[in-house]
Amino acid sequence: MYYYYDNQNVYIIWRSWDRAMRQARRRLELPKVGAKVRMINAVPRKRVLANRARQYTPDLALFELVDDSIDNWQANRRPKDLEIRIEFAFDENGHLKQLIYRDTAGGVPDDRLEALVRPGEENPYTEGIGVWGEGLKVACHALGTEIDIFTRHGDGKGYCVRLVEGWLESDSWEVPCHEATGVEP
């Protein structure tokens, strides 16, 4: 599928490139493409994550976390039996104050820590429901505004990726990643 834009319309061309261009030039009198090239920034806005997070119910967000745990466990070749624990802490008024999600999926390797927060990051395990690489990111933002993701892969170092309140509203995609001790794989 190819798109052509003019000042007022968007034309979608579904045929092969050569055939479509011949027909489009006859019908639309397309301008010729010149040699001068300017690169444009195609980095998505973080509001895409925020908008998707608003579509998640708490049960769907937890489902996404469980699915990501299963995918990671399978990608890590099932290091041990998978256990998932979800703990809830409530304030004195009965409102959810903290949610702690733990799994024994084997952690994320040091060279893949970006996959924890970068939308669209590919998962080495391709048999799960996740396709777009956004389940964990969106689920976390659906459940809270301050997020700590702890991980340790095998015998490697432990890490904490911290998403603080206001991160979604900032222009920066950088996220602090701290070394952490006492993290189970």
Summary of the structure (lengths in Angstrom):
residues: 185
radius of gyration: 21.9
end to end distance: 43.9
largest distance: 71.2
contacts: 425
relative contact order: 0.14
helix: 29%
strand: 21%
